[in-house]
């Protein structure tokens, strides 16, 4: 691993351990070949939301009737990361990264919280050699990781969650509207050297998750979960990147995930066992591309799977109330244009949606007068960014959100945000 100097975009790349070099604000040399560097950013957004009334016959966990204004971090919290490189020994290049992700915002009560949350998302080390790379520690997951990193609201605000994100310091970008949040997980990952003109394979074992539906997302307060995990979660990705034509660029990738859990329990709102069920399996496959053509960049991605959930993955609403895995799929289409002003201004338009299948139990519950399960969540976002300097960025966004349930009910939201980044 060459001596690295990290910029903010390199920090994002480090989330999925993409090899590359960039410039950094602070690099400190050490003795005997050791080096230390730091990178990061601070951002803040003003966000305004308007929404329809919640329709009848639906679970209000998927629609919050609230209009209001917040000052929040964008989809990314603030970042302060430290990178350490060891001298090359016995043909091995070793390094480590620890990334703190503190929030500037907190709950919307004047004295509710006197400190901002610190999210330690990245704690890992890498070992590089002629064999490729091993990564050991906590970092962004492989499954749907690139689906997230190639989407424009990564550097914006996207959407708020329920109650205007009352208890969160960040907005939620496009989570649940074209992909599911892969999250930062403990893992042991192997990446091959590049072969066949830019192809590489990554595979890893990950700390497994409970596969469940939490009471907050169940109409009657029941808790459905399979919590015994005897095997790790397995994730992998194959990708190829390069150039074509007159300095045009491309990247294509396919990723996947598999995990089992067993000893399922169905508890009522008082925690009393109602029923049991056996083994459940979560799996998913995803992929996408980024195609650069001069000033234009075209991006597309998608996924399909079972027991994945609607927004975050596996441990929220992946099962119905009988323990049956729910199906879900989603996609994103995006185009950006960089203006001929030294690349300082970029315009972007993206549309993404997640769709959710209705199990037999969901359908029976709806037909017997219960609430309908969510059918789809879609979001159309227009975005403009402008770099005042290489370290100072302005961002503006307008988003239109639509939810549909399996009983035909709809709910609409409009979002407006403006924010700024300081990057180093």
C-alpha positions as CSV (number, residue, x, y, z in Angstrom):
1,X,0.0,0.0,0.0
2,X,1.6,3.3,-1.1
3,X,1.9,6.2,1.3
4,X,-1.6,7.7,1.1
5,X,-2.9,11.2,1.5
6,X,-6.7,11.1,2.0
7,X,-9.2,13.7,0.8
8,X,-12.9,13.6,1.6
9,X,-13.7,11.6,-1.5
10,X,-10.9,9.2,-0.7
11,X,-12.5,8.8,2.7
12,X,-15.7,7.8,1.0
13,X,-13.7,5.4,-1.1
14,X,-12.1,4.0,2.0
15,X,-15.6,2.9,3.2
16,X,-15.5,0.2,0.6
17,X,-11.7,-0.1,0.5
18,X,-11.2,1.2,-3.0
19,X,-7.5,1.5,-3.7
20,X,-6.4,5.0,-4.8
21,X,-4.5,8.1,-3.9
22,X,-5.6,11.7,-3.3
23,X,-4.5,14.8,-1.4
24,X,-5.0,15.3,2.2
25,X,-5.0,18.3,4.6
26,X,-2.7,16.9,7.2
27,X,0.0,14.3,6.7
28,X,2.5,13.7,9.5
29,X,5.7,11.8,8.8
30,X,7.1,9.4,11.4
31,X,10.3,7.5,12.0
32,X,11.3,4.2,10.3
33,X,8.6,4.6,7.6
34,X,5.5,5.2,9.7
35,X,3.1,7.9,8.7
36,X,-0.1,9.5,10.0
37,X,-2.8,11.5,8.2
38,X,-6.2,12.9,8.9
39,X,-9.3,13.8,6.7
40,X,-12.8,14.8,7.3
41,X,-15.6,17.3,6.9
42,X,-18.3,19.4,8.6
43,X,-21.7,20.0,7.1
44,X,-25.1,21.4,8.0
45,X,-28.5,21.6,6.2
46,X,-31.7,23.6,6.6
47,X,-34.6,21.3,5.7
48,X,-38.3,22.0,5.3
49,X,-41.0,19.3,4.9
50,X,-44.7,19.4,3.9
51,X,-46.9,16.3,3.9
52,X,-50.3,15.0,3.3
53,X,-52.6,13.7,6.0
54,X,-52.0,10.0,6.9
55,X,-54.5,7.9,5.0
56,X,-56.9,5.5,6.7
57,X,-56.2,1.8,7.0
58,X,-52.4,2.0,7.0
59,X,-49.6,1.6,9.4
60,X,-48.5,5.1,10.4
61,X,-44.9,3.9,10.9
62,X,-44.6,4.4,7.1
63,X,-46.2,7.9,7.1
64,X,-45.9,10.8,9.6
65,X,-48.3,13.6,9.2
66,X,-46.0,16.5,10.2
67,X,-45.0,19.7,8.5
68,X,-42.0,21.6,9.8
69,X,-38.4,22.9,9.7
70,X,-35.2,21.4,11.0
71,X,-31.5,22.3,11.0
72,X,-29.6,18.9,10.6
73,X,-26.5,17.3,9.3
74,X,-27.1,16.0,5.8
75,X,-27.2,12.3,5.0
76,X,-23.5,12.2,6.0
77,X,-22.7,13.3,9.6
78,X,-19.5,15.2,10.2
79,X,-16.3,13.1,9.8
80,X,-12.9,13.1,11.6
81,X,-10.8,10.2,10.5
82,X,-7.3,9.1,11.4
83,X,-5.2,7.0,9.1
84,X,-2.0,5.2,10.1
85,X,0.5,3.5,7.7
86,X,3.2,1.1,8.8
87,X,6.5,0.6,6.9
88,X,6.6,-2.2,4.4
89,X,7.8,-5.4,6.0
90,X,8.2,-8.9,4.4
91,X,6.3,-7.7,1.4
92,X,3.3,-6.6,3.4
93,X,1.8,-3.1,3.5
94,X,-0.3,-2.5,6.6
95,X,-2.5,0.4,7.6
96,X,-5.4,1.3,9.9
97,X,-8.3,3.7,9.9
98,X,-10.5,5.0,12.7
99,X,-13.3,7.3,11.7
100,X,-15.4,9.3,14.1
101,X,-18.8,10.5,12.7
102,X,-20.2,13.1,15.2
103,X,-23.5,14.9,14.6
104,X,-24.0,18.7,14.8
105,X,-27.7,18.3,15.5
106,X,-29.8,16.5,18.1
107,X,-33.4,16.0,19.2
108,X,-35.7,19.0,18.5
109,X,-36.1,19.9,22.2
110,X,-34.1,22.9,23.5
111,X,-32.6,21.1,26.5
112,X,-33.2,17.4,25.5
113,X,-29.5,16.6,24.8
114,X,-26.4,18.6,25.6
115,X,-24.0,16.6,23.6
116,X,-24.1,15.4,20.0
117,X,-23.9,11.7,19.2
118,X,-20.5,10.3,18.1
119,X,-20.9,7.4,15.7
120,X,-17.7,5.3,15.5
121,X,-18.4,3.8,12.0
122,X,-15.0,2.9,10.9
123,X,-12.4,0.9,12.9
124,X,-10.4,-1.4,10.7
125,X,-6.9,-2.4,9.5
126,X,-5.7,-3.7,6.2
127,X,-3.0,-5.9,5.0
128,X,-1.9,-5.6,1.3
129,X,0.4,-7.8,-0.6
130,X,0.8,-9.6,-4.0
131,X,-2.2,-11.8,-2.9
132,X,-4.5,-8.8,-2.7
133,X,-5.9,-7.3,0.5
134,X,-7.4,-8.4,3.8
135,X,-9.5,-6.0,5.8
136,X,-10.4,-6.7,9.4
137,X,-12.7,-4.6,11.5
138,X,-15.7,-2.4,11.1
139,X,-16.7,-0.7,7.8
140,X,-19.4,-0.3,5.2
141,X,-20.9,-3.6,4.1
142,X,-20.4,-5.0,0.6
143,X,-24.1,-5.7,-0.2
144,X,-25.6,-2.5,-1.6
145,X,-22.5,-0.5,-0.5
146,X,-21.8,0.8,-4.0
147,X,-25.5,1.3,-4.6
148,X,-25.3,3.9,-1.8
149,X,-22.0,5.4,-2.7
150,X,-22.9,6.2,-6.3
151,X,-26.2,8.0,-5.4
152,X,-26.3,11.8,-5.4
153,X,-28.0,12.4,-2.0
154,X,-24.9,10.9,-0.4
155,X,-23.6,14.5,-0.5
156,X,-27.0,16.0,0.2
157,X,-29.9,15.7,2.5
158,X,-32.5,13.5,0.9
159,X,-35.4,12.8,3.2
160,X,-36.3,13.2,6.9
161,X,-37.6,10.2,8.9
162,X,-40.7,10.2,11.2
163,X,-41.5,13.2,13.4
164,X,-39.0,15.3,11.4
165,X,-36.1,13.1,12.5
166,X,-36.7,14.1,16.1
167,X,-34.1,11.8,17.6
168,X,-31.6,11.7,14.8
169,X,-28.8,14.1,14.0
170,X,-28.7,13.3,10.3
171,X,-31.2,13.1,7.4
172,X,-31.7,9.8,5.7
173,X,-30.8,10.5,2.0
174,X,-32.4,7.9,-0.2
175,X,-32.5,5.0,2.3
176,X,-35.6,3.0,1.4
177,X,-36.1,4.7,-1.9
178,X,-34.0,2.7,-4.3
179,X,-31.8,0.7,-2.0
180,X,-31.6,-0.5,1.6
181,X,-29.1,0.9,4.1
182,X,-26.1,-1.5,4.2
183,X,-24.8,-0.1,7.5
184,X,-21.3,-0.4,9.0
185,X,-20.6,-3.9,10.3
186,X,-17.8,-6.0,11.8
187,X,-16.2,-8.1,9.1
188,X,-13.3,-10.0,7.7
189,X,-13.0,-9.2,4.0
190,X,-10.7,-10.3,1.2
191,X,-10.2,-8.4,-2.1
192,X,-8.3,-9.9,-5.0
193,X,-5.7,-8.1,-7.0
194,X,-7.1,-6.5,-10.2
195,X,-7.3,-8.9,-13.2
196,X,-8.9,-8.8,-16.6
197,X,-8.4,-5.1,-17.2
198,X,-9.8,-3.7,-13.9
199,X,-11.9,-6.6,-12.5
200,X,-11.7,-7.4,-8.8
201,X,-13.6,-9.7,-6.4
202,X,-14.4,-9.0,-2.8
203,X,-15.9,-11.5,-0.4
204,X,-16.3,-11.3,3.4
205,X,-17.9,-12.8,6.5
206,X,-19.9,-10.4,8.6
207,X,-21.3,-10.3,12.1
208,X,-24.8,-11.8,11.6
209,X,-28.0,-9.9,12.5
210,X,-31.3,-10.9,14.1
211,X,-33.9,-11.3,11.3
212,X,-37.0,-9.6,12.7
213,X,-40.0,-7.2,12.8
214,X,-39.8,-4.8,15.7
215,X,-43.0,-3.8,17.6
216,X,-42.8,-0.2,16.4
217,X,-43.5,-1.4,12.8
218,X,-46.2,-3.9,13.7
219,X,-49.7,-2.7,14.0
220,X,-50.5,-4.6,17.2
221,X,-47.2,-4.2,19.0
222,X,-46.1,-7.8,18.5
223,X,-42.5,-8.7,18.2
224,X,-41.4,-11.3,15.6
225,X,-37.8,-12.4,15.5
226,X,-35.4,-15.2,14.7
227,X,-32.4,-14.5,16.9
228,X,-30.2,-17.6,16.9
229,X,-27.4,-17.1,14.4
230,X,-25.0,-20.0,14.1
231,X,-23.3,-18.9,10.9
232,X,-21.9,-15.5,9.8
233,X,-23.5,-13.4,7.1
234,X,-21.7,-13.8,3.8
235,X,-21.4,-10.9,1.4
236,X,-19.6,-10.4,-1.9
237,X,-19.1,-8.2,-4.9
238,X,-17.5,-8.4,-8.3
239,X,-16.7,-5.1,-10.1
240,X,-14.9,-3.8,-13.2
241,X,-13.8,-0.2,-13.8
242,X,-11.9,1.6,-16.5
243,X,-12.0,4.1,-19.4
244,X,-13.4,4.0,-22.9
245,X,-13.5,6.3,-25.9
246,X,-12.1,9.8,-25.4
247,X,-11.4,9.7,-21.7
248,X,-14.9,8.5,-20.8
249,X,-15.2,6.3,-17.7
250,X,-17.3,3.3,-16.5
251,X,-17.8,1.1,-13.5
252,X,-20.1,-1.9,-13.3
253,X,-20.7,-4.1,-10.2
254,X,-22.7,-7.0,-8.9
255,X,-23.1,-7.8,-5.2
256,X,-25.0,-10.3,-3.0
257,X,-25.7,-11.4,0.6
258,X,-26.9,-14.5,2.4
259,X,-27.8,-15.2,6.1
260,X,-29.8,-17.6,8.2
261,X,-31.4,-17.3,11.6
262,X,-33.5,-19.7,13.6
263,X,-35.6,-20.3,16.8
264,X,-38.2,-17.7,15.7
265,X,-40.5,-16.3,18.4
266,X,-43.8,-14.4,18.1
267,X,-44.5,-12.3,21.2
268,X,-47.5,-10.2,21.9
269,X,-47.3,-6.5,23.1
270,X,-46.8,-7.7,26.7
271,X,-43.9,-10.0,25.8
272,X,-45.9,-13.2,26.1
273,X,-45.0,-16.0,23.7
274,X,-47.8,-16.6,21.2
275,X,-46.2,-19.0,18.7
276,X,-42.8,-20.2,17.4
277,X,-41.5,-20.7,14.0
278,X,-38.3,-22.3,12.6
279,X,-35.5,-21.1,10.3
280,X,-35.7,-18.0,8.2
281,X,-33.3,-17.1,5.4
282,X,-32.4,-13.6,4.2
283,X,-30.7,-13.2,0.8
284,X,-30.3,-10.5,-1.8
285,X,-28.6,-9.6,-5.0
286,X,-27.8,-6.1,-6.3
287,X,-25.8,-4.3,-8.9
288,X,-25.3,-1.1,-10.9
289,X,-23.2,1.0,-13.2
290,X,-21.7,4.5,-13.5
291,X,-21.1,5.7,-17.0
292,X,-19.1,9.0,-17.5
293,X,-19.5,10.7,-20.9
294,X,-17.8,14.1,-20.9
295,X,-19.9,16.5,-18.8
296,X,-22.6,13.9,-18.3
297,X,-22.7,10.9,-15.9
298,X,-25.4,8.3,-16.0
299,X,-25.9,6.0,-12.9
300,X,-28.2,3.1,-12.4
301,X,-28.6,0.5,-9.7
302,X,-31.0,-2.1,-8.3
303,X,-31.6,-5.0,-6.0
304,X,-33.9,-7.9,-5.2
305,X,-34.2,-10.2,-2.3
306,X,-36.1,-11.7,0.7
307,X,-36.2,-10.8,4.4
308,X,-34.3,-7.6,3.6
309,X,-36.8,-5.1,5.1
310,X,-38.0,-1.7,3.8
311,X,-35.3,0.8,4.8
312,X,-32.6,-0.6,7.1
313,X,-31.7,-4.3,6.6
314,X,-32.8,-7.5,8.3
315,X,-33.7,-6.4,11.8
316,X,-36.7,-4.1,11.2
317,X,-39.7,-5.3,9.1
318,X,-38.3,-8.2,7.1
319,X,-40.9,-10.8,8.3
320,X,-44.7,-10.8,8.5
321,X,-46.5,-11.7,11.8
322,X,-46.2,-15.4,11.0
323,X,-42.5,-15.3,10.5
324,X,-42.7,-15.5,6.7
325,X,-40.0,-13.6,4.8
326,X,-41.2,-10.6,2.8
327,X,-39.9,-9.9,-0.7
328,X,-38.5,-6.6,-1.8
329,X,-36.8,-5.0,-4.8
330,X,-35.8,-1.5,-5.8
331,X,-33.9,0.6,-8.3
332,X,-32.3,4.1,-8.9
333,X,-31.8,6.0,-12.1
334,X,-29.7,9.2,-12.1
335,X,-28.2,11.7,-14.5
336,X,-25.8,14.6,-13.6
337,X,-24.3,17.4,-15.7
338,X,-21.2,19.3,-14.8
339,X,-21.2,22.8,-16.1
340,X,-18.3,24.3,-18.1
341,X,-17.2,26.6,-15.3
342,X,-14.1,24.6,-14.3
343,X,-16.4,21.9,-13.0
344,X,-17.6,24.0,-10.1
345,X,-21.3,23.5,-10.6
346,X,-23.1,20.2,-11.0
347,X,-26.8,19.6,-11.7
348,X,-28.4,16.2,-10.9
349,X,-31.8,14.5,-11.2
350,X,-32.5,11.1,-9.8
351,X,-35.5,8.8,-9.2
352,X,-35.6,5.8,-7.0
353,X,-38.2,3.4,-5.6
354,X,-38.4,0.4,-3.3
355,X,-41.3,-2.1,-3.8
356,X,-42.5,-4.6,-1.2
357,X,-44.4,-7.9,-1.7
358,X,-47.5,-8.8,0.3
359,X,-47.4,-12.2,2.0
360,X,-50.5,-14.4,2.4
361,X,-50.7,-13.3,6.0
362,X,-50.4,-9.6,5.1
363,X,-53.2,-10.0,2.6
364,X,-55.5,-11.9,5.0
365,X,-54.9,-9.3,7.7
366,X,-55.8,-6.4,5.3
367,X,-58.9,-8.2,4.0
368,X,-60.1,-8.8,7.6
369,X,-60.0,-5.1,8.4
370,X,-56.4,-4.8,9.6
371,X,-53.9,-2.2,8.3
372,X,-52.3,-2.6,4.9
373,X,-48.6,-3.2,4.5
374,X,-46.6,-0.7,2.5
375,X,-46.4,-1.5,-1.2
376,X,-43.9,1.1,-2.6
377,X,-41.8,4.1,-1.6
378,X,-40.5,6.4,-4.3
379,X,-38.6,9.7,-4.4
380,X,-37.7,12.1,-7.2
381,X,-34.9,14.5,-6.4
382,X,-33.4,17.5,-8.2
383,X,-30.0,18.7,-6.9
384,X,-27.5,21.4,-7.6
385,X,-24.0,21.7,-6.0
386,X,-21.5,24.5,-6.3
387,X,-17.9,24.5,-5.2
388,X,-16.9,28.0,-4.0
389,X,-13.4,26.6,-3.3
390,X,-12.2,23.0,-3.4
391,X,-12.9,22.9,0.4
392,X,-16.3,24.7,0.5
393,X,-19.4,23.3,-1.2
394,X,-23.0,24.5,-1.4
395,X,-25.9,22.1,-2.0
396,X,-29.6,22.6,-2.8
397,X,-32.2,19.9,-3.1
398,X,-35.9,19.5,-3.9
399,X,-37.5,16.1,-3.4
400,X,-41.0,14.7,-4.0
401,X,-41.9,11.5,-2.1
402,X,-44.8,9.1,-2.7
403,X,-45.9,6.1,-0.6
404,X,-48.5,3.5,-1.7
405,X,-50.0,0.7,0.4
406,X,-51.5,-2.6,-0.7
407,X,-55.0,-1.2,-0.1
408,X,-54.4,1.5,-2.7
409,X,-53.8,4.4,-0.3
410,X,-51.3,7.1,-1.1
411,X,-49.3,9.6,0.8
412,X,-47.1,12.5,-0.6
413,X,-44.3,14.6,0.9
414,X,-42.3,17.6,-0.5
415,X,-38.8,18.3,0.9
416,X,-36.7,21.4,0.4
417,X,-33.1,21.7,1.7
418,X,-30.0,23.9,1.4
419,X,-26.7,23.1,3.0
420,X,-22.9,23.5,3.0
421,X,-19.8,21.4,3.4
422,X,-16.3,22.2,4.6
423,X,-14.0,19.4,3.4
424,X,-10.4,18.6,4.1
